[in-house]
Amino acid sequence: MPAPLAERLRPQTLDDMAGQPHLLGPGRALRGIIQSGELPNLIFYGPSGVGKTTLARIIARQTDRYFTSLNGTTAGTADIKQAIAQSASLMAPNGVLLYLDEIQYFNKKQQQTLLECIESGAVTLIASTTENPYFYVYNAILSRSTVFEFKSLTPEDALPAVERAFAFLRDEKNENVAIEDGVVAHIARACGGDVRKAINAAELCWLSAPIGEPRKISLALAKELTQRSAMRYDKEGDEHYDIISAFQKSMRGSDPDAALHYLARLLEAGDMPSAMRRLMVCACEDVGLAWPQIIPIVKAAVDAAQMVGLPEAQLPLADAVVLVATAPKSNSAAEGIWAAMADIQAGKSGPVPRQLQNKHYDGSDNSKPGQNYLYAHSYPNHWVAQQYLPDALAGAQYYKFGDNKAEQAARAYWERIKG
């Protein structure tokens, strides 16, 4: 059984690599390191299908190192030791390059075993991960490695790979094929920055095309075979947090178009709960007191979405997202509670003032008998000067009126009342 097309087409040189110009372009650091032949331990961080494994193989070839690989999802400590032991008996001009894919799945003990191997100089390590290495990789390994971040490919980056895939299949199978205009561009665009997915889609189109002279690959067929393939989303991975972060920041930044885009990505991935949660948070945190009535409105939209479910839920959620994005903004209450929480966490507190305590009797040791609480409603305008904060925080100010119409009206009112 032949290897997958993406494997048969794997680039053999740096110039054959698709994308990553920030790493492999002329004068870039990683390209210079590879060309120098002096290879440090490296960590490749980025989404799948962007060339991390391919580049590791090219590096081994160009630096005359024996290439051996493990995968963090299946390998254990014994596999590491066995790979090193086998490699030690091999004659390689510049030693051994151990490529460890998905290093984030190694626990601390396994990573410590790996550390012993790279510290002894037995191997040069290239580890790859789709998760942020600063969260998942043992600090001692990080300190001995250089991290390079790989980016998703643009459609322009993927276009040559798709063209090469069709040309390869034409030569390999010795068949004529008629490719409708727009097919190559659609596959490059729909692969979601994953060149492996783009090449596999090209192969699927070839295999699915009606046999004839020539085979005809239509745009309709390409669209059918690439449905939803442009989506990059992992509810446990960085992409999840990036999208929900962009969703809230777009609403905060008053960009309804971007906010709707990220809402669509969340809903397409079936992650309606994250969309609803961030929507409620944004209504409270970012619109806040500039238009406090928006909070029950957004809550009603969220309730409606839960009631009807997808796909109809996109309608009340879209209404709420546009409303939040175009509403006036104030984070004055959020700033206030964050400042108050910071004081509490720093130990700035103290006893509740006597006049606010929930008791109406005095011990014999109380030098100032009586609660002395002033009931605000008994005074003009329902307000009277009185200390409410503990003595240790007397005079602290957490809330500052925002510069929006609603809060400035409240400010004017209380300045008039409080004199």
HUFENFEN-V953192 format. One record per backbone hydrogen bond with DSSP energy under -0.5 kcal/mol. CO is the residue of the C=O (numbers start at 1). NH is the residue of the N-H. E is the energy in kcal/mol with one decimal. If there is no record, write none. Layout:
# HUFENFEN-V953192
co = [CO	CO]
nh = [NH	NH]
e = [E	E]
This chain:
# HUFENFEN-V953192
co = [4	4	5	7	13	13	14	20	20	21	23	25	28	29	30	31	32	33	34	37	38	41	42	43	43	44	45	47	49	49	51	52	53	54	55	56	57	58	59	60	61	64	66	66	68	70	71	71	76	77	78	79	80	81	82	83	84	85	86	87	90	92	95	96	96	97	97	98	98	99	99	100	101	102	103	107	108	109	110	111	112	113	114	115	116	117	117	122	124	125	126	127	128	129	132	132	133	138	138	139	140	141	142	144	146	148	148	154	155	156	158	159	160	161	162	163	164	165	166	167	168	169	170	170	176	177	178	178	180	182	183	184	185	186	187	189	191	193	193	194	195	196	197	198	199	200	201	202	203	204	205	210	215	215	216	217	218	219	220	221	222	224	226	228	231	234	234	237	237	238	239	240	241	242	243	244	245	246	247	248	249	250	251	254	255	256	257	258	259	260	261	262	263	264	265	266	267	270	271	272	273	274	275	276	277	278	279	280	281	282	282	283	286	287	288	291	292	293	294	295	296	297	298	299	300	301	302	303	304	305	309	311	312	312	313	314	315	316	317	318	319	320	321	322	323	324	331	332	333	334	335	336	337	338	339	340	341	342	343	344	347	353	353	354	357	363	365	373	374	375	376	379	380	386	390	391	393	396	404	405	406	407	408	409	410	411	412	413	414	415]
nh = [7	8	9	10	16	17	17	23	24	25	31	28	32	33	34	35	36	37	37	39	40	146	127	45	148	129	150	50	195	196	55	56	57	58	59	60	61	62	63	65	64	94	68	97	99	101	74	75	80	81	82	83	84	85	86	87	88	89	89	90	92	95	66	98	124	68	99	100	126	70	101	128	72	105	106	111	112	113	114	115	116	117	118	119	120	122	123	96	98	42	100	44	103	46	135	136	137	141	142	143	144	144	145	41	43	45	150	158	159	160	162	163	164	165	166	167	168	169	170	171	172	173	174	175	215	179	180	217	183	186	187	188	189	190	191	192	194	153	195	198	199	200	201	202	203	204	205	206	207	208	209	216	178	217	218	180	222	223	224	225	226	227	229	231	233	237	240	240	241	242	243	244	245	246	247	248	249	250	251	252	253	255	254	256	259	260	261	262	263	264	265	266	267	268	269	271	270	272	275	276	277	278	279	280	281	282	283	284	285	286	287	288	330	290	291	294	295	297	298	299	300	301	302	303	304	305	306	307	308	309	313	314	315	316	317	318	319	320	321	322	323	324	325	326	327	327	335	336	337	338	339	340	341	342	343	344	345	346	348	347	349	356	357	357	359	366	367	375	376	378	379	382	383	388	393	394	396	398	408	409	410	411	412	413	414	415	416	417	418	419]
e = [-0.9	-2.1	-2.0	-1.1	-0.8	-0.6	-1.2	-1.4	-2.8	-1.7	-1.4	-2.3	-2.2	-2.3	-2.4	-2.5	-1.5	-0.9	-0.8	-0.9	-0.6	-2.0	-2.5	-0.6	-2.8	-2.2	-3.6	-0.6	-2.3	-0.5	-2.4	-1.8	-2.0	-2.2	-2.7	-2.2	-2.0	-2.9	-2.0	-2.8	-0.8	-2.1	-0.5	-3.5	-3.2	-2.7	-1.5	-2.9	-1.7	-2.2	-2.4	-2.6	-2.3	-2.5	-2.6	-2.1	-1.9	-0.6	-0.9	-1.6	-0.9	-1.4	-2.5	-0.6	-2.6	-2.3	-0.7	-0.6	-2.5	-2.6	-0.7	-2.6	-3.7	-1.8	-2.1	-2.4	-2.1	-1.9	-2.0	-2.1	-1.9	-1.4	-2.0	-2.4	-1.6	-1.2	-0.8	-0.5	-2.6	-2.7	-2.2	-3.2	-2.3	-2.2	-1.8	-1.1	-2.6	-1.0	-2.2	-2.6	-0.5	-0.9	-1.6	-0.5	-2.5	-2.7	-0.5	-2.0	-1.6	-0.6	-1.9	-2.3	-2.6	-1.9	-2.2	-2.2	-2.5	-2.3	-2.2	-2.0	-3.1	-2.5	-0.8	-1.1	-2.1	-0.6	-0.6	-2.7	-2.0	-2.2	-2.4	-2.3	-2.0	-2.7	-1.0	-0.7	-1.1	-2.0	-0.7	-1.8	-2.4	-2.4	-2.2	-2.0	-2.1	-2.4	-2.4	-2.0	-2.7	-2.2	-1.3	-0.7	-4.0	-0.6	-0.7	-2.6	-2.0	-2.5	-2.1	-2.0	-0.9	-0.7	-1.7	-1.4	-0.6	-1.8	-0.9	-0.6	-1.2	-2.7	-2.4	-2.2	-1.8	-2.5	-2.3	-2.0	-2.5	-2.0	-1.7	-2.9	-2.1	-2.6	-1.6	-0.6	-2.3	-2.3	-1.9	-2.3	-2.1	-2.6	-1.8	-2.1	-2.7	-2.7	-1.5	-2.9	-1.4	-0.8	-1.3	-2.5	-2.4	-2.3	-1.9	-2.2	-2.4	-2.6	-2.0	-1.9	-3.4	-2.0	-1.5	-2.2	-1.9	-2.1	-1.2	-2.2	-1.5	-1.1	-2.9	-2.3	-2.1	-1.8	-2.5	-2.5	-2.3	-2.3	-2.3	-1.9	-2.3	-2.5	-1.8	-1.9	-2.1	-0.6	-1.8	-2.1	-2.3	-2.3	-2.6	-2.5	-2.1	-2.7	-2.7	-2.0	-0.7	-0.7	-3.0	-1.9	-2.5	-2.3	-2.1	-2.2	-2.8	-2.1	-1.7	-2.1	-2.8	-1.3	-2.9	-1.6	-1.1	-1.9	-0.7	-1.0	-1.5	-1.7	-0.7	-0.6	-0.7	-2.3	-1.7	-2.1	-1.2	-0.5	-1.7	-1.2	-2.6	-0.5	-2.3	-1.9	-1.7	-2.5	-2.3	-2.1	-2.4	-2.3	-1.8	-2.2	-2.9	-0.7]
